[in-house]
C-alpha cells in the first residue's frame, strides 16, 4: 500500500466530511467558501495523516505495507 495514496485518501475524506457538515454555511459563501474550506482542511488533514501514519506500525506479519 502506498503511503502517499493512503495519506491523500485520509486527507480528502476528512476535508469532505468537514465541508459536508457545514453545508448551510455555503448558502451565503457559495463555491468560493467550499473551495477555501476544502483546501484548508485538506492540507491540515494531510499533515495530521502524515504524523499519524509515521507513528503507526509499518509492518504486519513482517511485510511492509506502507512505503
Secondary structure, 3 states (H helix, E strand, C coil): CCHHHHHHHHHHHHHHHHHHHCHHHHHHHHHHHHHHHHHHHHHHHHHHHHHHHHHCCCEECCEECCC
